Structures are given as structure tokens and as C-alpha cells.
Amino acid sequence: MKTALITGANKGIGHEVARQLAAKGFHVFVGARNAKAGRKATEEIAKKCHARSATALEAGGKATFLEIDVADNDSVTKAVRDFSKNEKHLDVLVNNAGIVADGDEAILEVSDDLLRQTWETNTLGALRVTRAFAPLLRKGKTPRVINVSSGSGQLTGGADGWAPAYSIQKVR
């Protein structure tokens, strides 16, 4: 069975990606730092996957919650250990987790701490998770890493000053 880990999968784009991959027969790991929200999202994905069609059931699609805070090295290390208890390889890693912090309104007023927090999650988080899961990705037949970006990261015609710390981190 193909496996996928989606970070920040308890809501929004990550949740939808996880739902669609589970419906296609993947064993989806719903990555989230908030255990309550992550477990709830995992239950929703599993129910939708099984309720939508017999095809998803026949394909063996399923969802498993994986607690992971991409901004915390210890959390990422623990997530790799927890993942490895269930699976021996990873086929798809979707680095989706990201934050827009309160107070991210004007670049000349954004604090260094807010910039660091945003950088730690949105940029270093994706690299941290990719590095940590690389050995499991190498065991997959055709591994893929997908980094979710944002129109806010455009170098021209972007967010017009909206959340500058976030926008800086989303340039890819």
C-alpha cells in the first residue's frame, strides 16, 4: 500500500489532500501538532473515505493520526519513530504545515521573534521534516516530496503587504 504523510492536515488544504489520497487507497498519516484537532480530522477522513465508495475500501485507503510539530526537532524525531511503528516506507511527503502569526501586519513593525517563529515553522519546518523522513522516503519505489507554497510568496503581484513575515517564508 502506498503511504503519505501530510503535515498540517487537520484543516484546510492539508485536510483535503489527506482526504483525497485516502480515497485513492493510500495509507494517509494526518500530521498535526494539536492532537485533539488531528484525531478529529483523522476520524472525518476515515469516515468520508469509507462512506464515499466501495472503491476506496477495496483499495485499502485508511487514515492514521501522527502528532508532529514541524517547528520542534524532538517532535519530528518522535513522529518518525511513531510512523515507523506502522510503516516501513514513505511514498509521499506533503509539507503543508504553516502559520500566519498574530501581529504579522507591517514589515517594519514585525518583531524579530515573530519572524523567527514564522521561519522556524514555514521554512525550516519543511526542511526538518524532509530530512527526518528521508530514510523512509528512500525505501519507497517512487518517493515524492511536495512543498505547499502560497500566492503570498510571489515576487511580483503578491500579497501587497499582507502578512509580510508569512509572505517572506512562502517564497519558493
C-alpha positions as CSV (number, residue, x, y, z in Angstrom):
1,M,0.0,0.0,0.0
2,K,1.2,3.5,-0.8
3,T,1.8,5.7,2.2
4,A,1.6,9.5,2.6
5,L,2.3,12.0,5.3
6,I,0.7,15.4,5.1
7,T,1.8,17.9,7.7
8,G,-0.8,20.4,8.9
9,A,-3.6,18.0,7.7
10,N,-6.1,18.8,10.5
11,K,-7.7,21.6,8.4
12,G,-7.7,23.4,5.0
13,I,-5.5,22.3,2.1
14,G,-3.7,19.6,4.1
15,H,-7.0,18.1,5.2
16,E,-8.3,18.0,1.7
17,V,-5.1,16.5,0.3
18,A,-5.2,13.8,3.0
19,R,-8.9,13.0,2.3
20,Q,-8.3,12.7,-1.4
21,L,-5.2,10.5,-1.0
22,A,-7.0,8.2,1.4
23,A,-9.9,7.9,-1.1
24,K,-7.3,6.8,-3.7
25,G,-6.2,3.9,-1.4
26,F,-3.2,5.5,0.4
27,H,-2.5,4.9,4.0
28,V,-2.5,8.6,4.9
29,F,-0.8,9.9,8.0
30,V,-2.7,13.0,9.2
31,G,0.1,15.2,10.7
32,A,-0.9,17.8,13.2
33,R,0.6,19.5,16.3
34,N,-2.7,19.7,18.0
35,A,-3.6,16.1,19.0
36,K,-7.3,16.8,19.5
37,A,-7.8,18.5,16.1
38,G,-5.6,15.9,14.4
39,R,-7.6,13.0,15.8
40,K,-10.9,14.6,14.8
41,A,-9.6,15.3,11.3
42,T,-8.4,11.7,11.0
43,E,-11.8,10.3,12.1
44,E,-13.5,12.6,9.5
45,I,-11.2,11.5,6.7
46,A,-11.6,7.8,7.6
47,K,-15.4,8.1,7.7
48,K,-15.6,10.0,4.3
49,C,-13.2,7.6,2.7
50,H,-15.3,4.6,3.8
51,A,-18.6,6.2,3.1
52,R,-17.8,7.6,-0.3
53,S,-17.4,4.4,-2.2
54,A,-16.5,0.7,-2.1
55,T,-13.6,1.5,-4.4
56,A,-11.7,3.3,-1.6
57,L,-12.4,0.4,0.7
58,E,-11.3,-2.1,-1.9
59,A,-8.1,-0.1,-2.4
60,G,-7.5,-0.2,1.3
61,G,-7.4,3.5,1.9
62,K,-7.0,4.5,5.6
63,A,-6.1,7.4,7.8
64,T,-3.8,7.4,10.9
65,F,-3.1,10.4,13.1
66,L,0.5,11.4,13.6
67,E,1.3,14.1,16.2
68,I,4.0,16.3,14.7
69,D,5.1,19.9,15.4
70,V,7.3,20.8,12.4
71,A,8.9,23.6,14.4
72,D,10.2,21.2,17.1
73,N,13.1,18.8,16.5
74,D,12.1,16.5,19.3
75,S,8.5,16.3,18.0
76,V,9.7,15.5,14.4
77,T,12.1,12.8,15.7
78,K,9.2,11.2,17.7
79,A,7.0,11.4,14.7
80,V,9.5,9.4,12.6
81,R,9.6,6.7,15.4
82,D,5.8,6.6,15.6
83,F,5.4,6.4,11.8
84,S,8.0,3.6,11.7
85,K,5.9,1.5,14.1
86,N,3.2,1.4,11.4
87,E,5.0,1.6,8.1
88,K,8.5,0.8,6.8
89,H,8.5,3.3,3.9
90,L,7.0,6.6,2.9
91,D,5.9,7.3,-0.7
92,V,4.6,10.9,-0.5
93,L,5.5,13.6,1.9
94,V,3.4,16.8,1.7
95,N,5.0,19.7,3.6
96,N,1.8,21.7,4.2
97,A,2.1,22.9,7.8
98,G,2.4,26.7,8.2
99,I,1.5,29.6,10.4
100,V,0.4,33.2,10.0
101,A,1.2,34.7,13.4
102,D,-0.8,37.4,15.1
103,G,1.0,40.7,14.7
104,D,2.3,40.0,11.2
105,E,1.0,43.2,9.6
106,A,3.7,45.5,8.6
107,I,7.3,44.5,7.8
108,L,8.8,47.5,9.6
109,E,6.8,46.6,12.8
110,V,7.1,42.8,12.8
111,S,9.2,41.7,15.7
112,D,12.3,39.5,15.3
113,D,10.6,36.8,17.4
114,L,7.6,36.7,15.1
115,L,9.9,36.4,12.1
116,R,11.9,33.6,13.8
117,Q,8.7,31.8,14.8
118,T,7.4,32.0,11.2
119,W,10.7,31.0,9.7
120,E,11.1,28.1,12.1
121,T,7.7,26.7,11.1
122,N,7.2,27.6,7.5
123,T,10.7,27.2,6.1
124,L,12.9,25.2,8.5
125,G,9.9,23.0,9.3
126,A,9.6,21.7,5.8
127,L,13.3,21.0,5.6
128,R,13.4,19.5,9.1
129,V,10.6,17.0,8.2
130,T,12.1,16.2,4.8
131,R,15.5,15.4,6.4
132,A,14.0,13.3,9.1
133,F,11.8,11.2,6.8
134,A,14.4,10.9,4.0
135,P,15.4,7.4,5.0
136,L,11.8,6.2,4.8
137,L,11.3,8.0,1.5
138,R,14.4,6.3,0.1
139,K,12.7,3.0,0.8
140,G,9.7,3.9,-1.4
141,K,9.6,2.9,-5.0
142,T,8.9,6.4,-6.4
143,P,9.1,8.8,-3.5
144,R,7.8,12.3,-3.8
145,V,8.2,15.4,-1.6
146,I,5.6,18.2,-2.2
147,N,6.1,21.6,-0.6
148,V,2.9,23.6,-0.5
149,S,3.6,27.3,-1.2
150,S,1.3,30.2,-1.5
151,G,0.5,33.1,-3.8
152,S,1.7,35.3,-0.9
153,G,5.2,34.2,-1.8
154,Q,5.2,35.7,-5.3
155,L,8.0,38.1,-6.0
156,T,5.6,40.3,-8.1
157,G,1.9,40.9,-7.8
158,G,1.9,39.0,-4.4
159,A,0.0,39.8,-1.2
160,D,0.5,43.6,-1.4
161,G,1.9,43.8,2.1
162,W,-0.4,41.3,3.8
163,A,1.4,39.2,6.5
164,P,5.0,40.1,5.4
165,A,6.7,37.5,7.7
166,Y,4.4,34.8,6.2
167,S,4.9,36.0,2.7
168,I,8.7,36.0,3.0
169,Q,8.7,32.4,4.2
170,K,6.5,31.3,1.3
171,V,8.8,32.4,-1.5
172,R,10.0,29.1,-3.1
